[in-house]
Amino acid sequence: MTADLTLRTRLTRLFVVAAIAEACSWAGLLAGMAVKYGPPGNELGVQIFGPIHGGLFVAYLALVAVVSRLHRWSWPATLAALACAVPPFATIAFERWAHRRGMLRTAAEPDRTPTPVG
């Protein structure tokens, strides 16, 4: 069972890394598009960041599928995670939202759910 928890922790951390990397690749792709369609007209940025962003996009989608099953996310939460891959930088917003709600908690992390007052 320890190996299973280790795999769960590793996949969850990989999901977080993929969410951040996908957003960073969006920034690179947007910068490359600005240069391509701006006055210089250089396509190098798009040629570099296009495939990188495409690969990270697919990796993020695959990790959403795996991590949503591991953490037993609801269908609406899973669909929201998938939809967040489309707009720029939304994967980071989803990752932070999911983390605050305990949707990415692993056995290695203590429960930090706020206790209701009153």
N, C-alpha and C positions, 0 to 999 in steps of 0.2 A: 504494500500500500504506500510505502514511503516513495518508491519510484514513481508511482502515479501522481502523488502530490508534487513531486519535483517536476514532472512533465507539465502539470497544470500551471505551476508557477512560471516555468520557462516560457510556455506558450502565451501566458498572460503578459509577461514582460515583453515578449516579441511583438505582441499586438500593440502595446504602448509605443514601442520603438517604430513600428510600421506606421502608426497613426501620425507620429511626429515627422518621420521621414517623408511620408506622402505629402504632408503639408509643405515641407521644405522644398520638395521637388516641384510643387505647384508654383512656389515663389520663383524658382529657377526658370521654369517654363514660361511664366508670365513675363519675366525679365527678358528672356530670349525672344518672345513674341513682340515685346515693345521695341527691341533692337531691330528685329526683322522687318516690322512694318513702319518703323521710324525712318528718319532721313538716311542713316547709314545703309540700311537694307541688307544687313549681314544675317545669314541664316544659321550660323554656327551654333548659337545658343539653343535654337529649336532642335537642331540636329543632335545636340548633346543631351539636353534635358527632356526631349520628347520621349525617347526610349526609356530613360531612367524613370520618368514619371509613369509611363505605361506599366513598367514592371512593378513599381511600388504600388500602383493602383490595384493591380491584380493580386499582389501579395496581401494588401490590406483586405480586399474582399474575401480572400481565402481564409485569412485569420479571423475575420468576423464570423464566418461560418463555423470555424472550429471553436473559438472562444465562446460564442453564444451557446453552443451545445454544452461545453464544459461548465459554464456558469449558469446554465438553465435560464437564459434571458427569455423574456416574453417575445412573441412575434412582433409586436409594435416596436420594441426596443431593437430587435435585430434588423427590422426594416429601416429604422431610423439610422442605425449604424451604417447600413449599406448606402442609404441615400446621402449620408454625409461625405461619401467619397467623391461626390460630383462637384459641389461648390468648393471653391478654393478655401483652404484652411479649416473647413468644418470638421475634419477628422480630429483635430486637436480639441475643438469644443466638445465633440461627443465623448472623447476619451476622458476629459476632465469631468463632464457631467456623469458619466458612468462610474468613475472613481469616487466621486462625492456620494453617490448613492450605494456604494458598496458592491457594485456589479462586477468589479475586478478584484475583489478580495481573494487572497490566497491564504493557505494555512500558515505561511510565514509572517503574515501581517496580523496585528492585533485588531480587534473590533473597535473602531473609533466612531461608531454610530452615536450621535448626540442623544443624551438621555433627556426625555421630556421633563420639563420643570412644572411643578404644580401638583 
